[in-house]
Amino acid sequence: YVKSQTKLNSVLWSHKLNNFKFVIEIYFAVWFSIYIQVRVKDLTVEARRNISYCRVCNNLTACVGLVMKAYLSTVIPLTILLNVLAQGAMEAPVPVLYFQRSGGGLRRRKRDWVIPPIQVAENTRGPYPLEISKIRSNQDKLKKIFYSITGPGADQPPTNLFTMDRDSGSLFVTQQLDREEQANYTLKAYAVAAGSGAAEEPMDIVVNVIDQNDNKPIFVQDIFLGEVAEASPKNFDVIQVVAKDLDEENNDNSDLRYSILSQEPKLPSNDLFVINPVTGFIRVNAGGLDREKYPKYTLEVQAADMQGDGLTGVAKVILTVTDSNDNAPAFTQSSYEASVAENKADVQIMKMMVTDGDEPHSPAWNAKFKIISGDPEGLFSVRTGPNKQEGILSTAKGLDFEKNNKHTLLVAVENEVPFALPLPTATATVVVKVVDVNEAPIFDPLEKLVSKREDLAVDSDVVQYTASDPDTARNQNVMYRIIRDPAGWLEVDKTTGLIKVKNAMDRESTFVKDDKYTALIGAYDNVPATGTGTLVIQLEDVNDNAPIIEEHSTPHLLSVTDKDGPGYGSPYSVSLQGTSKSNWTARMNDSKTGIILNLATQLDSGQYTVVLRVSDRQGLEQDSTVQATVCDCTGADVRCKDRVAAGTDLSLILGVLGGILVLLSKLVVLLLLLLARRRRGVKKEPLLQDTDVRDNIFYYDEEGGGEDDQDYDLGVLHRGLDNRPEVFRNDVVPNFMPAPQYQPRPANPEEIGNFIDHNLKAADNDPTAPPYDSLLVFDYEGGGSESGSLSSLNSSNSGDQDYECLSEWGPRFKKLADMYGGGEDDML
């Protein structure tokens, strides 16, 4: 049965040394294939795998059972088995394919008529051309039939891979096939009768290339690089290796298995790593990784097809052991103390050093600090220094000595990466003492808004604006002063902070913006340190401005304005006063904001004074005088062509011109007399000789006793500020601070150096020593001065002294010569 129905297409050899067995794969034509395994030890033969269907007998059990009964169940020598199979393969005929029988008219085609594909193993040794099949026509007994094929592999690329005998219909393959290059070919076969054309319908022939295990696995990389942490647990996946096999997928020829062939170094054990045979994942198999001792491992891995029994490929895997965070950082001190002045933010307080046993400058070595307790208000911050092994503690906000003069913090240190093992977290206690500094008084609120009428009487209370000294332990006095009062309307009580009206306020003043007047109030303590508060006075409008008539009004219409607010403005009313009632008429326009002025009687051309009384809606009125010009008006812009009348007006003008001429003539005579006086002076002996041009030393502090200077009280010259108590100045010796002790002048000249140094330092630190910071007033002469007038003091102008010689003393006395010697200026 085997000899007559099967053909041995290929025999594959696979040798596995560990159990000494041979595996033979036999393909039985197009129906099925089986594996047989021959053990070298006892020459037993057994089936490993078979297919589930047989086209010849439609009964897998009967077919396989026959083969197994004939060959596989019998214990025979290996050489006899191979010879029998090879002989059967040579004698078996190739499969014959018949064209579908055709007849005249319509005919139903059989459902089960399927032309099976031709199976050809790749890499068959030949000889070539190798016959793989034969086609026949049912009419070849009646006619001479010629056979041919077309398609890829025949007359299309790759051409001449398949050929057909024209007379017999035998199909040949001319060379070895490669499944990885092309897995199947579809040819079309033709049968043509000699002299009568086509004898059969064309038939499709499919040639399948059977895969052989001719490609070994190849890794996608020759060398795989990976990292493994020294603290990695068992079964931790490190890296995956991947190999590819070009043989047919889902076939034993491409079914790969991975294994580790070697490990270097083999310490601390030879099985530190294992590989998943199916997925290729390499994982940690045992503990003992130590970066400091064995920083790198090299593995040789293998991939084998045929489920590990076939062809093999190898690759290298280099694993670098990385440092794990298995050492916790520790402070060099368990506690720290520092001090910082209050009210200062972003000030560095101290640095805290730590140590770590991990690899330097690695994430497992770099330190990270945080405050874990003692700072609920977020007053402090801690950051890592540039060297990654120090913590820098700073103030995030200003500290308050009066609120808390000592802070105890607990600072913890960790690494940038979590600990690889359960490790304790190191902590340190930091005590920060707050140093008290003198703080300026603080106004509450910093900006105070009050509303007052603008006509608030002078010396009336505006508001009491007070500040408190945050330095409660110092028990200092808080005093007040006006720092900025643009209009000079306010004054403040020095001790109570009560602000009063000093001068009348005016909402319509230029110092008022949006009905608000702003002043800056200062509060200072004993040191002194000054704090400021802003006082905003909302001025309520009162009807304190009567309507006025604007200048540059248009003819016949006079515009009226009022500085007060809308409640005290229009509508306005107007009335004529005095003699203006008889010559003029005045009325308000429709909007009640303008006055229409007209003549009531005929008047001569000239200037006339018209008195108008204008009042606002509240009845506040004011008389305004308007100069009205009466003339013959021409043009759109109303120009007067004759503003004056003839007669008496002309005589008046001529009189004025005559008076001007008389004054000019008197002025000319006066100038001539002055010129003559300057020219007639007699030359006197000069005050200084011409040759005496040396510099001289003059004493200006000897004022003599002329005019009884002792009778003048010079103290009155210092009373200007006494009349202005609102001006604060501190250029007098403070009476609330002790003066330093100065050493007396020593009798021994050798001690004079120490005397100067000691007293110099004392003067530098003496707050009572002048000069003092002060606010000086230079533009106020005071009021009610007790000194007499100096206007009676006149310089002598006797003319007995000749100052002409000053012009001969050189350039140093040029200015003096111009002042007393006369010259071109006197001629003017």
C-alpha positions, 0 to 999 in steps of 0.5 A, spaced: 500 500 500 505 504 501 509 503 495 503 504 490 500 510 493 505 514 497 512 518 495 517 520 499 518 527 498 524 529 503 527 526 509 530 531 514 535 529 519 535 532 526 540 530 531 540 531 539 546 529 543 543 528 550 538 523 548 541 520 541 535 520 537 533 521 530 527 525 527 524 523 520 519 527 517 515 523 511 510 527 506 505 522 503 504 525 497 498 530 497 494 526 503 498 527 509 505 527 513 507 523 519 513 524 523 517 518 526 522 518 531 527 512 531 531 511 538 538 509 536 539 505 543 533 500 541 531 502 534 524 503 536 520 507 531 514 511 534 509 516 531 510 523 533 504 527 529 499 525 524 494 529 520 487 528 521 484 527 514 486 522 508 484 524 501 485 517 499 481 512 504 477 518 507 479 514 513 485 516 517 485 511 522 485 505 517 490 509 513 495 511 518 493 504 522 496 500 515 502 505 515 503 504 522 502 496 522 507 495 516 512 500 518 512 503 525 509 498 529 515 493 527 522 493 530 527 493 525 534 496 524 534 503 522 538 502 515 532 497 513 527 502 514 530 508 510 532 503 504 524 501 504 522 508 504 527 511 499 525 505 494 518 506 495 519 513 493 523 512 487 518 507 484 511 511 486 508 515 480 507 522 480 500 524 481 496 525 474 491 530 473 485 530 468 481 535 465 474 536 467 470 532 462 465 536 458 459 535 454 454 538 449 449 543 452 448 545 459 451 540 465 451 540 472 458 540 475 460 535 480 460 539 487 466 534 490 470 536 483 476 539 486 483 539 483 488 538 489 494 542 489 501 539 488 506 539 494 513 540 492 518 541 498 523 546 497 530 545 497 529 538 493 536 535 491 533 533 484 535 531 479 532 537 475 528 537 471 524 534 476 517 531 474 512 533 479 505 532 476 502 530 469 496 532 466 491 528 461 485 529 457 480 524 456 480 525 448 488 523 448 485 516 445 481 519 440 486 525 438 493 527 438 493 532 444 498 537 445 499 540 452 502 547 455 502 551 461 502 559 462 503 564 468 508 566 473 514 561 473 512 559 466 512 564 461 512 570 466 517 572 471 520 568 474 520 564 467 522 557 465 521 555 473 516 550 471 516 547 464 511 541 461 512 536 456 508 538 450 506 531 448 506 527 454 503 533 459 508 531 464 510 538 469 517 539 471 520 543 476 527 546 473 530 548 479 530 548 487 524 552 490 525 557 496 518 558 500 521 564 503 522 567 496 515 565 494 510 560 497 506 558 492 505 558 484 498 558 480 499 555 473 494 555 467 494 548 463 491 547 456 490 541 452 489 543 444 487 537 439 492 537 433 488 541 427 482 542 431 483 547 436 482 547 444 480 540 446 479 541 454 477 547 458 483 551 461 485 548 468 488 551 474 494 548 477 496 550 484 503 548 486 505 549 494 512 549 496 513 545 502 517 549 508 523 545 510 527 547 516 533 551 512 533 557 516 536 558 523 533 563 528 537 570 528 536 575 534 534 582 532 541 584 536 547 581 536 548 584 543 543 586 548 544 591 553 540 592 560 540 594 567 539 590 573 538 594 580 542 590 585 536 590 590 532 587 585 527 581 587 527 574 585 523 573 578 524 581 577 524 581 569 530 585 567 530 584 559 527 581 553 531 578 547 527 576 541 529 572 535 526 571 528 526 565 524 524 566 516 521 559 516 513 558 515 510 561 521 506 556 526 510 551 524 515 547 528 520 550 523 519 556 526 517 554 533 523 557 537 525 556 544 530 560 548 536 558 553 542 561 557 548 557 555 553 561 560 554 567 565 560 571 566 562 571 572 559 565 575 559 569 582 556 569 587 552 563 583 552 560 576 544 561 576 543 568 578 539 569 571 534 565 568 530 566 561 523 564 559 524 559 554 517 561 550 517 569 551 525 570 552 524 574 558 530 574 562 529 575 570 533 575 576 533 568 579 537 569 586 539 574 590 546 576 591 547 582 586 552 587 589 554 593 584 560 594 588 563 587 587 560 585 580 558 591 576 557 587 570 554 580 567 555 577 560 550 572 558 550 568 552 543 566 550 541 561 545 534 560 540 533 554 537 527 552 532 523 545 532 521 547 539 528 547 541 531 541 537 532 544 531 537 549 528 540 555 533 542 562 533 546 565 539 547 572 542 550 576 548 546 580 553 550 585 557 547 587 564 550 592 568 548 592 575 546 599 578 546 602 584 540 601 589 538 606 594 539 601 600 543 606 604 539 612 607 542 619 608 544 621 615 545 628 618 552 629 621 548 633 627 542 631 631 540 638 632 542 645 630 541 652 633 541 659 629 538 666 630 535 670 625 532 678 625 525 678 625 521 681 619 526 679 614 524 674 608 528 669 604 534 670 609 538 664 609 539 661 616 543 655 616 546 649 612 545 642 615 550 637 612 548 629 611 552 623 608 550 617 604 553 611 602 550 610 595 554 611 589 556 619 589 552 624 585 546 618 583 539 619 585 540 614 590 545 619 593 542 626 592 539 628 598 532 631 599 530 635 605 523 637 608 520 640 614 515 635 617 513 639 624 514 645 627 512 650 622 504 650 621 504 657 618 509 656 613 514 661 615 521 657 613 523 653 607 529 648 606 532 646 599 538 642 597 544 645 596 548 645 590 553 639 592 546 635 593 549 633 600 546 639 604 540 642 606 539 650 606 534 653 611 531 660 610 525 664 612 519 664 607 516 670 611 518 675 616 518 672 623 515 676 629 519 676 635 513 679 639 508 673 637 514 667 637 521 668 639 523 661 638 521 656 633 523 648 633 523 645 627 524 637 625 527 636 618 527 630 615 532 628 609 531 623 604 533 621 597 531 623 590 529 616 589 525 611 594 529 606 598 530 600 595 529 596 602 525 598 608 530 604 611 529 609 617 528 616 615 533 621 618 531 627 622 534 633 625 532 638 630 533 645 629 532 651 634 531 658 631 531 664 635 528 670 633 532 677 634 528 683 636 529 689 632 525 696 633 519 696 628 516 702 626 508 703 628 503 701 624 497 704 622 490 701 622 488 701 617 493 703 612 489 707 608 483 711 612 477 714 608 473 719 612 467 723 609 467 731 611 463 737 608 468 742 605 466 748 609 468 744 615 470 750 620 477 751 622 480 747 628 474 742 627 476 735 628 477 731 622 478 724 625 483 720 630 488 716 626 492 712 630 498 707 630 500 702 634 507 700 636 509 692 635 514 692 639 510 691 645 516 689 650 520 696 649 514 700 652 515 706 647 511 712 646 508 713 639 508 720 636 505 723 630 506 728 624 504 730 618 508 728 612 505 730 606 499 735 606 499 738 599 494 744 600 496 745 608 489 744 610 490 739 616 494 739 623 495 733 627 496 732 635 503 730 636 501 725 642 494 723 640 493 723 633 487 727 632 487 730 626 484 737 625 482 742 620 488 748 620 486 752 614 479 752 610 478 746 605 475 747 598 472 741 594 474 745 588 481 746 589 486 743 584 489 738 590 482 735 590 481 729 585 474 726 584 472 729 590 478 726 595 483 729 598 489 725 600 494 726 606 500 722 609 500 721 616 507 719 620 507 715 626 514 714 630 517 711 636 523 713 641 528 710 636 525 713 632 522 709 626 517 712 622 511 708 619 506 712 615 498 711 614 494 714 608 488 719 610 483 720 604 478 725 606 471 725 601 469 732 601 462 733 601 460 739 596 457 745 599 454 751 595 460 756 596 461 758 589 456 763 586 455 762 578 460 766 574 460 769 567 466 766 563 470 770 559 471 770 551 463 769 550 460 770 544 456 776 542 449 777 545 450 770 549 454 770 555 456 763 558 455 762 566 459 756 570 459 754 577 465 751 580 460 747 585 457 740 583 451 739 579 446 740 585 448 747 586 449 749 579 444 750 573 438 752 572 441 759 573 437 766 573 440 773 571 438 780 573 441 787 571 443 792 577 444 799 577 443 804 571 444 798 566 437 796 567 435 802 563 439 801 557 440 793 557 436 787 557 438 780 560 435 773 560 437 766 560 437 762 554 433 755 554 438 751 557 438 756 563 446 756 562 447 762 558 445 770 558 442 773 552 444 781 553 441 786 548 440 793 548 434 796 551 435 803 548 439 806 542 446 808 545 452 811 541 458 807 539 463 806 545 464 801 551 459 800 556 459 797 563 453 792 565 452 789 572 449 783 572 447 779 578 447 771 577 444 766 582 444 758 582 438 754 583 440 755 591 439 762 590 447 763 591 448 770 587 454 774 585 454 781 581 459 780 575 461 786 571 461 786 563 464 790 558 460 791 553 462 794 546 456 798 542 458 799 535 456 798 528 457 790 527 459 787 520 461 780 518 460 773 521 465 774 526 462 781 529 467 786 528 466 793 530 469 798 524 468 804 529 469 803 536 470 811 538 466 817 537 469 824 535 469 830 539 471 830 546 474 823 545 479 826 541 481 831 545 482 826 551 487 822 547 491 828 545 492 830 552 494 823 554 499 824 548 502 831 550 503 828 557 507 822 555 512 827 551 513 831 557 515 825 561 520 823 556 523 830 555 524 830 563 527 823 563 532 825 557 534 831 562 535 827 568 540 822 564 544 828 561 545 830 569 547 823 571 552 823 565 555 830 567 556 828 574 560 821 573 565 825 569 567 831 574 570 827 579 577 828 582 582 823 582 584 821 589 589 816 592 587 809 591 586 804 597 591 799 595 598 801 591 598 798 584 604 794 585 601 791 591 598 785 588 599 780 593 594 776 597 592 778 604 589 774 610 583 778 612 579 776 619 572 777 618 570 775 625 572 781 628 565 785 628 567 790 633 562 794 637 559 799 632 552 801 633 551 797 640 550 790 636 549 788 643 543 791 644 540 786 638 536 780 640 538 775 635 534 770 638 528 772 635 531 770 628 530 763 630 523 764 632 520 762 625 519 755 626 516 756 633 510 760 629 509 753 625 508 748 630 506 743 625 513 743 622 516 737 625 524 737 626 529 733 629 535 738 629 535 739 636 539 734 641 534 729 643 532 728 650 530 721 651 537 718 649 543 718 654 549 721 651 556 717 651 562 719 655 567 723 652 574 723 655 578 729 658 584 732 654 590 728 657 596 732 660 601 727 657 602 729 650 603 722 649 596 720 650 593 725 645 592 719 640 588 715 644 584 721 646 582 723 639 581 715 637 576 714 643 572 721 643 572 720 635 568 713 636 564 716 641 562 722 637 560 717 631 556 713 636 553 719 639 545 720 637 546 727 640 551 730 636 550 734 631 549 735 625 542 732 625 537 729 620 532 735 620 526 738 616 529 745 615 524 751 612 527 756 608 521 760 605 518 762 611 520 768 615 515 767 621 510 772 624 510 777 629 517 778 629 520 782 635 526 785 631 525 792 628 526 793 620 532 794 617 530 798 612 533 804 615 540 802 614 543 805 608 550 805 605 554 811 605 554 815 598 557 821 600 562 821 593 568 822 597 571 816 595 574 815 588 573 808 586 576 809 579 582 805 581 579 799 582 579 798 574 586 798 574 587 792 580 587 787 575 581 781 573 580 780 580 577 786 582 573 787 575 566 785 578 568 790 584 570 796 579 563 795 575 559 796 581 563 802 584 567 805 578 561 806 574 562 805 566 558 804 560 552 801 565 551 808 568 551 811 561 544 808 560 
